[in-house]
Structures are given as structure tokens and as C-alpha cells.
Amino acid sequence: MTRKKNTKPEVDKEKNETVETEEQAPETVSKEEYDKLKAEFDVQKDQFLRMAAEYDNFRKRTEKEKLATFDNALATTVEAFLPVADSFTLALTSTDGASDEFMKGLDMINKQLENAFKKLNVEQFGERGEQFDPQLHDAVSRVDDDELEEDCIASVYQKGYKVGDKIIRHAMVIISN
């Protein structure tokens, strides 16, 4: 490698000093050296691409884990409120002889609870007439019901709840024969 010194001095603006710069003369490389450098470059490029892909996968996995952590925390919190929701549903169905004002108050509280679940994207499932799905429902018994097809929900003991794809509680149902 041959280097020539530049005859013009340049001024370093930060230090206000004159500095001599070097220019490189064009260099020729043999075929073997070129192939060696090309192979080394290809290895470095491959390592870089792999590292970039690993980082991208890490970023996606971390984002997915964050969302799963939120869904798990939400599911645990909602699960603590499900007995309250069940009690309100039971109170609404078994208030014989209660005053209209009392029933209206219970209904309002129940609607507030349902709205809170809706804001949190908590969905109820397990209604009469739905097709039985062992992934979502727990069958406690079977009954003969002429109105429904086979393996449909005949009645619901306990509603099921889910957030997204995460099941908080399976619905407890009776299915038709």
C-alpha cells in the first residue's frame, strides 16, 4: 500500500490547527484476496441478518408476553368479581313479592356490573340454545328436550366468562339429548 501525503495543509476547525491529510492511492487486489474478503463479508452479513431477525423475534415475543400478562391480571381480577355477578343474577330471578323500587335498584346495579365487564372486554357465554362446546362449557347433566337439537344447551347453571381467547370461567350447563 502506497500512501501519498497531501501537499495542501487543512485546518482542523475544532482545534484551529493545521493538519496534513493522507490520500490513498488505488489498490489492486488479487483474485484469492478478493474471494477471501467476499467470503468474510458474506459471513458478517449473515451474522448481521441473523442478529436483526433475533431482535425482531425478541421484540414480538416481548410484546405478546406483555399483552398476555395484562390479560392474565385482568382475568384474575374479574374472577374475583364473578361471585358478585352471580349473586345479582340470582337475586334478580328470585325476588318474589319484592317492591318495584327494590327490583329496579338491583337491575341498575346488575347493568352497571355488566357495563364494567363490557368496558374490560369481558364476554359472557353459555345461553340456552347454543351448541355445546367442551372447550367453553362444562356439562353437568343431560335432559330430553324436544325443542332443541342434540348437544345444545338446555339450561345454564352458571354463565361462562372470557377475555379475548382466555377463558376466565367455563359455563356450567345442562345439555339436550
SEZAKOL-452453 format. One record per residue: y, z, x of N, C-alpha, C in turn; residue in one letter. Coordinates in steps of 0.001 Angstrom, whole numbers. Each point is the difference from the previous one (the first is absolute). Example, Ala and Ser with C-alpha at 12.3 -4.5 7.8 and 13.67 -1.06 7.14 Angstrom:
% SEZAKOL-452453
<<-5690; 7800; 13190>; <1190; 0; -890>; <1200; 0; 900>; a>,
<<1050; -720; -350>; <1190; 60; 820>; <1090; 730; -770>; s>,
//
This chain:
% SEZAKOL-452453
<<-1169; 0; 832>; <1169; 0; -832>; <1235; 0; 879>; m>,
<<844; -911; -286>; <1225; -111; 782>; <1168; 400; -878>; t>,
<<838; 844; 533>; <1177; 425; -745>; <1243; -371; 772>; r>,
<<972; -462; -713>; <1271; -349; 619>; <1047; 970; -494>; k>,
<<851; 369; 881>; <1096; 862; -410>; <1115; -863; -526>; k>,
<<569; 442; -1092>; <1121; -699; -593>; <1224; 217; 878>; n>,
<<722; -1026; 206>; <1171; 110; 861>; <1183; 597; -739>; t>,
<<-33; -42; -1325>; <1117; 560; -758>; <-295; 1468; -306>; k>,
<<842; 881; 380>; <-195; 1400; -388>; <436; 194; -1463>; p>,
<<-753; 830; -739>; <347; 315; -1376>; <523; 1421; -68>; e>,
<<797; 286; -997>; <588; 1324; -153>; <-782; 747; -1065>; v>,
<<-503; 1180; 370>; <-670; 874; -962>; <1094; 695; -800>; d>,
<<67; -278; -1287>; <1109; 477; -820>; <-47; 1502; -196>; k>,
<<-1168; 607; 31>; <-89; 1442; -204>; <493; 760; 1219>; e>,
<<-316; -508; 1187>; <354; 723; 1226>; <1162; -631; 737>; k>,
<<464; -1147; -460>; <1079; -739; 661>; <-315; -250; 1464>; n>,
<<-1238; -349; 272>; <-411; -321; 1362>; <-488; -1435; 26>; e>,
<<78; -578; 1153>; <-551; -1343; 129>; <-1457; 120; 401>; t>,
<<-843; -799; -690>; <-1437; 47; 240>; <-465; -1427; 212>; v>,
<<-854; -144; 1004>; <-549; -1328; 237>; <-1249; -154; -851>; e>,
<<-161; -1134; -671>; <-1158; -255; -843>; <-935; -962; 692>; t>,
<<-1256; 64; -416>; <-1003; -879; 591>; <-446; -997; -1044>; e>,
<<-188; -1211; 392>; <-541; -1020; -881>; <-1397; -323; 479>; e>,
<<-899; -283; -954>; <-1359; -357; 394>; <-132; -1505; 23>; q>,
<<-649; -447; 1010>; <-281; -1425; 95>; <-1217; -297; -862>; a>,
<<-129; -1173; -553>; <-1187; -329; -788>; <-1252; 161; 847>; p>,
<<-1024; 524; -633>; <-1231; 301; 725>; <-1142; -797; -610>; e>,
<<-872; -515; 802>; <-1174; -703; -494>; <-1201; 912; 132>; t>,
<<-901; -97; -1002>; <-1166; 863; -39>; <-1230; -877; -38>; v>,
<<-1031; 442; 707>; <-1242; -771; 5>; <-700; 135; -1352>; s>,
<<-929; -886; -266>; <-752; -20; -1255>; <-772; 1303; -184>; k>,
<<-591; 515; 1069>; <-770; 1239; -91>; <900; 1174; -366>; e>,
<<1190; 65; 623>; <940; 1077; -300>; <488; -116; -1444>; e>,
<<268; -1238; -423>; <447; -222; -1366>; <-1060; 476; -999>; y>,
<<-1267; -378; 242>; <-1073; 407; -893>; <-155; 1515; -22>; d>,
<<141; 631; 1142>; <-99; 1459; 101>; <1135; 656; -787>; k>,
<<1222; -499; 190>; <1147; 548; -725>; <-118; -246; -1506>; l>,
<<-499; -1164; -381>; <-189; -320; -1412>; <-1029; 936; -630>; k>,
<<-1107; 261; 708>; <-1033; 911; -505>; <566; 1409; -147>; a>,
<<782; 434; 969>; <618; 1325; -58>; <978; 76; -1184>; e>,
<<762; -1059; -184>; <929; -65; -1125>; <-752; 80; -1320>; f>,
<<-1118; -740; -119>; <-785; 6; -1230>; <-561; 1388; -295>; d>,
<<-433; 715; 1059>; <-517; 1353; -175>; <1119; 918; -494>; v>,
<<1179; -89; 610>; <1138; 826; -411>; <424; -311; -1429>; q>,
<<3; -1285; -346>; <373; -408; -1349>; <-1004; 552; -1014>; k>,
<<-1290; -84; 317>; <-1041; 513; -874>; <162; 1509; -196>; d>,
<<271; 727; 1102>; <211; 1448; -105>; <1213; 315; -871>; q>,
<<1053; -762; 159>; <1202; 213; -801>; <-284; -240; -1484>; f>,
<<-690; -1096; -314>; <-304; -298; -1392>; <-902; 1060; -619>; l>,
<<-956; 478; 774>; <-883; 1060; -491>; <788; 1285; -270>; r>,
<<900; 339; 914>; <801; 1204; -174>; <909; -132; -1224>; m>,
<<580; -1175; -196>; <850; -223; -1173>; <-819; 124; -1284>; a>,
<<-1218; -522; 0>; <-864; 96; -1177>; <-415; 1452; -251>; a>,
<<-305; 739; 1051>; <-353; 1412; -138>; <1162; 787; -585>; e>,
<<1200; -278; 473>; <1177; 689; -519>; <196; -317; -1481>; y>,
<<-148; -1253; -380>; <161; -394; -1389>; <-1042; 693; -878>; d>,
<<-1249; 47; 453>; <-1052; 693; -745>; <297; 1489; -119>; n>,
<<480; 603; 1092>; <361; 1418; -14>; <1105; 256; -1019>; f>,
<<1014; -863; -21>; <1119; 156; -927>; <-484; -91; -1453>; r>,
<<-845; -978; -287>; <-524; -162; -1356>; <-874; 1183; -404>; k>,
<<-859; 448; 925>; <-883; 1125; -287>; <808; 1274; -247>; r>,
<<1047; 217; 783>; <843; 1176; -162>; <709; -26; -1351>; t>,
<<494; -1159; -393>; <664; -138; -1301>; <-973; 298; -1137>; e>,
<<-1219; -521; 114>; <-1016; 237; -1022>; <-364; 1484; -68>; k>,
<<-109; 661; 1157>; <-319; 1430; 27>; <1124; 830; -613>; e>,
<<1258; -413; 238>; <1134; 710; -605>; <-71; -66; -1516>; k>,
<<-272; -1189; -525>; <-103; -156; -1446>; <-1174; 797; -560>; l>,
<<-1116; -1; 713>; <-1172; 751; -450>; <290; 1497; 7>; a>,
<<746; 468; 995>; <352; 1415; 65>; <868; 381; -1192>; t>,
<<943; -867; -342>; <849; 264; -1165>; <-830; 24; -1272>; f>,
<<-894; -977; -163>; <-843; -46; -1198>; <-904; 1231; -95>; d>,
<<-535; 447; 1131>; <-853; 1192; -5>; <791; 1243; -387>; n>,
<<1207; 144; 542>; <836; 1157; -333>; <386; -44; -1477>; a>,
<<345; -1182; -495>; <351; -152; -1408>; <-1193; 327; -886>; l>,
<<-1170; -482; 368>; <-1208; 254; -787>; <-318; 1491; -54>; a>,
<<153; 683; 1116>; <-269; 1440; 43>; <985; 755; -890>; t>,
<<1258; -410; 33>; <1020; 655; -818>; <-241; -250; -1482>; t>,
<<-275; -1238; -356>; <-236; -344; -1407>; <-1243; 713; -511>; v>,
<<-1007; 108; 847>; <-1237; 667; -407>; <255; 1441; -427>; e>,
<<982; 653; 617>; <341; 1373; -371>; <623; 67; -1397>; a>,
<<641; -1094; -455>; <647; -22; -1304>; <-905; -512; -1120>; f>,
<<-1155; -529; 322>; <-871; -563; -1029>; <-487; 1033; -1017>; l>,
<<-317; 1230; 378>; <-374; 983; -1034>; <1131; 249; -1003>; p>,
<<1243; -60; 462>; <1141; 167; -903>; <61; -1171; -981>; v>,
<<-180; -1221; 515>; <9; -1184; -859>; <-1134; 78; -1018>; a>,
<<-1178; 449; 439>; <-1133; 137; -923>; <297; 1044; -1074>; d>,
<<633; 1098; 383>; <329; 1059; -961>; <983; -499; -1048>; s>,
<<992; -787; 420>; <947; -541; -971>; <-676; -974; -948>; f>,
<<-886; -830; 521>; <-718; -932; -871>; <-852; 767; -1000>; t>,
<<-668; 1035; 459>; <-829; 825; -883>; <869; 719; -1028>; l>,
<<1150; 513; 415>; <902; 695; -922>; <507; -944; -1074>; a>,
<<270; -1231; 365>; <489; -968; -984>; <-1057; -364; -1041>; l>,
<<-1264; 21; 396>; <-1060; -401; -933>; <-526; 1166; -830>; t>,
<<261; 1211; 406>; <-597; 1142; -722>; <1050; 975; -515>; s>,
<<1037; -506; -603>; <1047; 880; -538>; <33; -112; -1521>; t>,
<<-1026; 511; -637>; <-57; 4; -1464>; <960; 1064; -524>; d>,
<<850; -417; -913>; <918; 945; -634>; <1212; 358; 839>; g>,
<<201; -638; 1138>; <1174; 297; 826>; <1218; -666; -613>; a>,
<<1157; 589; 235>; <1230; -552; -569>; <333; -1336; 669>; s>,
<<761; -795; -721>; <399; -1304; 530>; <845; 143; 1260>; d>,
<<847; 1013; 38>; <851; 215; 1179>; <-845; 339; 1229>; e>,
<<-1023; 825; -204>; <-896; 361; 1098>; <-734; -1235; 517>; f>,
<<-502; -814; -923>; <-714; -1228; 376>; <928; -977; 723>; m>,
<<1237; -90; -479>; <970; -885; 633>; <288; 457; 1429>; k>,
<<106; 1299; 216>; <229; 550; 1342>; <-1162; -295; 937>; g>,
<<-1232; 211; -483>; <-1181; -303; 816>; <-53; -1476; 347>; l>,
<<316; -848; -990>; <-28; -1440; 225>; <1042; -415; 1039>; d>,
<<1182; 612; -56>; <1051; -319; 968>; <-416; 383; 1424>; m>,
<<-606; 1167; 141>; <-458; 449; 1320>; <-1104; -927; 516>; i>,
<<-907; -393; -875>; <-1072; -904; 386>; <561; -1349; 451>; n>,
<<1011; -505; -698>; <618; -1278; 383>; <715; 119; 1338>; k>,
<<643; 1127; 259>; <651; 209; 1300>; <-1032; -18; 1121>; q>,
<<-1133; 631; -233>; <-1065; 8; 1000>; <-538; -1414; 226>; l>,
<<-191; -752; -1070>; <-473; -1386; 129>; <1022; -865; 733>; e>,
<<1297; 199; -277>; <1051; -743; 705>; <40; 337; 1482>; n>,
<<-224; 1272; 325>; <-42; 403; 1414>; <-1164; -698; 708>; a>,
<<-1163; -67; -671>; <-1147; -698; 573>; <304; -1486; 174>; f>,
<<687; -581; -972>; <334; -1424; 66>; <934; -276; 1188>; k>,
<<982; 879; 243>; <922; -170; 1124>; <-737; 80; 1335>; k>,
<<-1065; 771; 35>; <-796; 147; 1227>; <-1103; -1046; 93>; l>,
<<-29; -957; -927>; <-1011; -1064; -51>; <-1407; 548; -207>; n>,
<<-95; 1075; -760>; <-1295; 574; -351>; <-422; -623; -1320>; v>,
<<-1186; -592; -8>; <-493; -679; -1199>; <-1128; 797; -639>; e>,
<<10; 51; -1338>; <-1102; 594; -748>; <-1001; -1096; -322>; q>,
<<-1248; 373; -77>; <-1020; -948; -453>; <-1098; 763; -710>; f>,
<<-798; -733; -743>; <-1090; 595; -764>; <361; 100; -1468>; g>,
<<80; -1127; -678>; <312; -51; -1431>; <-1228; -471; -777>; e>,
<<-82; 391; -1229>; <-1094; -441; -870>; <25; -1529; -81>; r>,
<<-1149; -612; 151>; <-126; -1450; -94>; <0; -705; 1353>; g>,
<<450; 673; 1051>; <-30; -613; 1334>; <-1445; -159; 454>; e>,
<<-228; -967; 870>; <-1326; -201; 594>; <-251; 1120; 1008>; q>,
<<-1197; 574; -22>; <-354; 1065; 936>; <-76; -558; 1429>; f>,
<<641; 684; 923>; <-22; -375; 1416>; <-371; 1254; 801>; d>,
<<-1176; 14; 625>; <-420; 1201; 730>; <914; 356; 1181>; p>,
<<838; -948; 433>; <964; 296; 1069>; <1154; 858; -523>; q>,
<<276; -105; -1299>; <1143; 699; -592>; <-390; 1117; -960>; l>,
<<-1165; -119; -621>; <-385; 922; -1074>; <-1249; 788; 365>; h>,
<<-47; 1243; -488>; <-1209; 816; 72>; <-560; 97; -1415>; d>,
<<-1187; -559; -217>; <-624; 54; -1325>; <-737; 1320; -135>; a>,
<<318; 749; -1077>; <-669; 1280; -217>; <-1108; -111; -1038>; v>,
<<89; -1032; -846>; <-1086; -230; -956>; <141; -1389; -614>; s>,
<<-1013; -351; -837>; <0; -1282; -718>; <-130; 300; -1494>; r>,
<<647; -847; -786>; <-115; 123; -1453>; <-194; -1390; -600>; v>,
<<-542; -29; -1209>; <-112; -1260; -733>; <1295; -206; -761>; d>,
<<639; -1132; 227>; <1255; -327; -678>; <-40; -1482; -357>; d>,
<<-48; -278; -1313>; <-105; -1387; -463>; <1294; -778; 206>; d>,
<<1121; 692; 120>; <1293; -668; 141>; <214; -559; 1407>; e>,
<<-692; 546; 986>; <246; -366; 1401>; <-1188; -736; 600>; l>,
<<301; -803; 1002>; <-1056; -675; 750>; <-707; 1015; 891>; e>,
<<-1103; -438; 589>; <-737; 875; 900>; <824; 260; 1257>; e>,
<<-89; 1217; 523>; <694; 460; 1203>; <1521; -46; -133>; d>,
<<492; 290; -1187>; <1436; 181; -204>; <260; 1488; -217>; c>,
<<1199; 412; 247>; <354; 1411; -153>; <138; 310; -1489>; i>,
<<-810; 971; -461>; <32; 405; -1403>; <1027; 1112; -213>; a>,
<<75; 947; 909>; <1022; 1043; -72>; <272; 528; 1410>; s>,
<<1130; 669; 124>; <470; 470; 1305>; <126; 1513; -39>; v>,
<<-699; 679; 906>; <161; 1449; 144>; <1230; 313; 850>; y>,
<<157; -777; 1061>; <1085; 270; 953>; <490; -1332; 561>; q>,
<<1302; -241; -74>; <576; -1244; 510>; <-145; -65; 1514>; k>,
<<-45; -1233; 509>; <-21; -212; 1436>; <1393; -383; 476>; g>,
<<273; 253; 1274>; <1299; -311; 587>; <-201; -627; 1365>; y>,
<<911; -940; 336>; <-56; -632; 1311>; <1411; -363; 457>; k>,
<<145; -98; 1325>; <1240; -474; 622>; <-392; -1218; 812>; v>,
<<472; -1169; -413>; <-401; -1226; 685>; <-1500; -186; -132>; g>,
<<-692; -72; 1126>; <-1458; -126; -7>; <-693; 1353; 178>; d>,
<<767; 1038; 259>; <-576; 1322; 246>; <-230; 733; -1317>; k>,
<<-1252; 383; -240>; <-365; 733; -1204>; <321; 1476; 228>; i>,
<<834; 555; -880>; <307; 1432; 78>; <-1076; 782; -710>; i>,
<<-339; -455; -1209>; <-1055; 651; -779>; <-682; -1077; -845>; r>,
<<-1330; 7; -11>; <-772; -907; -840>; <111; 439; -1461>; h>,
<<-41; -951; -900>; <7; 312; -1436>; <-1394; 458; -400>; a>,
<<-46; 1064; -798>; <-1269; 505; -495>; <-177; -547; -1424>; m>,
<<-1038; -842; -196>; <-113; -752; -1252>; <-1418; 58; -575>; v>,
<<-79; -361; -1273>; <-1276; -243; -678>; <-55; -1492; -238>; i>,
<<-1143; -603; 334>; <-105; -1453; -150>; <-970; -368; -1115>; i>,
<<172; -1191; -520>; <-823; -464; -1127>; <-1263; -676; 508>; s>,
<<-1055; 77; -856>; <-1266; -666; 312>; <66; -1442; -421>; n>,
//
